[in-house]
Amino acid sequence: MQTQVLFGQEVLVTEERRGWAHVLIPNQPTSQNSGGYPGWIPIEQLIKHENWNLDGDPIVVVTSKKAFLYDENSEPFMELCFQTILPYQKEQNGKAFVQTPGGAGSINVENILIYESLNTIPKGSGKEIVATGEQFLHLPYLWGGMSSYGYDCSGFCYLMCKANGYDIPRDAHDQAKVGMAVNLSEIKPGDLLFFAKDMGKGRIHHVGIYYGQGKLLHSPYTGKTIEIIPLKGTKYETELCLARRFWIE
């Protein structure tokens, strides 16, 4: 598994083969393809939707770690992940009614926020990026993970930035090439820290969020969970090579 998409997320199909579709994910930027992150998805998991639009219309964003999507009979039929985005229709009796790729549905309002459009999602501070990430402490690492069932290192950073209004590339080596360069002596909470092989001089292989007080908030590797650790005295201290800031002061 290379990455994940959430319910309602748009993909562009470029090829179909034996029950699988090769797709590009436009909102997961990557150096692999200018059209978005490439990969294969089972065709049965896709729905062709002519009028799907999340760009200019009101939207619902799931802000809890997980939330139930209810059908037209108010029966729960799907669990949605953090940062699932769906077109908003109305609010009634404590529920936000939404459009889904398969029809109408609703979500309890305590699990979501409503925005006029994607462009009106407010920009969070570095400390807010940290606070967003803290709620996932102890969640198991998942290679390729981009959902609240599990994140990999760059997926975790990507989603925490996205939740605060910042769109960044999907993978660590691409994230390291953009954003504002920050001197390692001037890092602040919410900055992304990058780590490289060969004592910080080789290939970038890991990324995390600077927590403050010399600590790192990150999703480490298979078998571990999202954690906050001191950098001092660890391999991460010797592999730290650069920092990038995506948040606005």
N, C-alpha and C positions, 0 to 999 in steps of 0.2 A: 504494500500500500504506500503510495507516494503522498497523498493528501486526501482531504475529505471535503464534501460539499454538504450544506445544510438544506433542510426542507425548504423548497421555494426558491432556492438559489439558481440563477440562470447559468446554463452551459450552452456552448455552441457545438453542434455535432458536425464532425468533419468526415467521419467514415463509420460504416456499420459492417460488422463481421461476426457471423456465427453467434448471434445473441448479445453481442457486445457493441457499444458505441464508443468511438474515439472522440473525446470532447476537449474543448478549451474552456477554462474558467476565467471569464473576463476580469472579475474583481479579485483574482489572486495573481498579481503581477509577477513575472518571472523572466529571467534572461533566456530561458529555454524557448520561449515563443512570444512574439509581440502581441498575440491575440489573447494570451492568458495561459494559466498553468495547464499542461497537456496530460491526458491520461485516459484510461478505459473504465467505463461504467456499464454494468448490465443494463441492456435496453429496457428491461422490465421496471427499472427504477426511474425511468424518464417519462415525462408527459409533454407532448407538443402543445404549446399554448400560444395562440396568435396574438392575444391582447394582454400579455403579462407585462406590467409596467411598474417598476419600483422607483423610477427616476424623479418624476415630478408630482406624484400624488401622495396623500397622507399614508403613513406607514405605522405599523406596530413593530416594536423591537422587543424581543424577549430579554429581560434583564435579570431574571432569576437563573440559577444554574440549570434548572429544568422546569418545564411547564406542560401541563396537559392541553392538547387541542381537543375541543369538544365538537361533536357533529351537530346536525340540525335538531336532533332530539335531546341535546344536552348530555349525551353520553360520551365519556372520554374514549378516544380511539387512536391517539398517537401522542407520544411524548416528544416535546420539542426541546432543543438545546439552546443554551445561552447564545444570544445574538442571531437567532432566527428572525428573519424580517419578512413580513407579509403585508399586503395592501389592507389598509384600514377602511372599514365601512361605517360603523356606528358603535356607541357605547350604550348599554342597557342592562339594568339589574346586576351590576357588578361584573359584567362581561364585556370585552371588546370583541365585536364581530369583525371577522376578517375574510378576505378572499384567499382561497388556497388553490393550488394547481388542479385539485379534484373537485372543487365546489366551495360552498360556504362553511364556515366554522367559527368558533369563538374561544377566547382565552380569558381566564380570570384576570381582572385588571391589576391585581397586586403583583402579577408576574411580568408586567410589560410597561413600556412607556410609549406614548403616541407622539409622533412628530409630523409636521406639515409635509416634509419630504426628507429624503436622504441628506440633502444639503443643509438642513436645519438642525441636524444632530450637533449639539454643542461640543466645542473643543475643550477637553479636560486638561488639567495640569499634570505635571509629572507625578505629584503625590496622588492624584486621582487614578493614574495608570497603576501605581503601586497598590492602592486600595482595591481596585478592581481585581488585580491578580491575587490578592491575599485570600479572597473567598474560595479559591481553588486549592489552597494548601491541603496536602495529603491526597490529592487526586493522582492516580497512577499515571506514569509516563506511557505514552502510546506513540510508536513510530508512525509518522504521517498524520498523527491526530490533530484535528482542527475542531473538535467538539467537546462539550463538557462531559463526555464519556472518557476523555483522555486527550492530552496534548503532547506533541513533541516540543522541543525547545523553541524552534522558530514559530511553530503554530501558536504556542502560548503567547509569545511576544506580539505576533500579528494580531491575534484576537483582542488582547488587552489594549493595544493601540486603537484598533478598529472601534472598540466599545467606547472609546473616548474621542471619536471623530477623526482619527488619523488613518489614512490608507497607506500601507507600506507593502513592500514585496513579501512573497510567501516564505522564501528560504533565507537562511542566515547569511550566506555569501552575497546574496543580492541586497539584503537589508544593510549590510556593511558598506555598500557603495553609495548609498543615498542618505538623506537627512543631513543634519548639521554636525560637522565634526566637532568633537569636544575633547579638549586636553584631559588626559587621565587624572591630572591633579585638580581638575575643576568639575568633575562629574557630580550630578545632582540626582535625587530620587526620580525615577521614571526614565532615565537615560538607558539605552540598550548597550550592554557590554558584550564584546566579541572575544572569542578565545580561539587560539590557533595552535596547531601542532608545533613541535620543535621549539619549545620555550617561547611561543608567541610569534615565531618567525615563519611558520609554514602555512598550511592550508587551514582556513577558518572551519571549525567543526562544531562550534557551540555558541549559543547566545542566551543571555539572560537579562533581567531587569535590575538595575541598581536600586537597592532598597534604601540605601542611606546607612550611615554609621559603619561603613566598610563591609556591608553585607550584600549578598546576592539573592534575588528571588528568581527561581528558575525551575524548569522541568528537566531533570538531569539525564536519565537514560533508562532503558528497559530494566525493570525490577525495582526502580526507585519511584518516589512520589514527588510532587511539587513541594519545594522546601525553601526556607530562608537559611542561609549559612554565612558565616564570616568568610571573607576571601583570604584573610591572612593565614598562612601556614598550609594552604591547600594547593592542589595542582592548578586550580583556576587562577591563583595569584601569579604563578609563573607563566601561564598561558595567555593572560590578558594582553590583548594587542591594540584595541582601539574602542572608542565609544561614539555613539551617534545619538543625537537628540531629535525627536520628531514632534515633541510637544511644544506649545507656544507659551513663553513666559509672560 
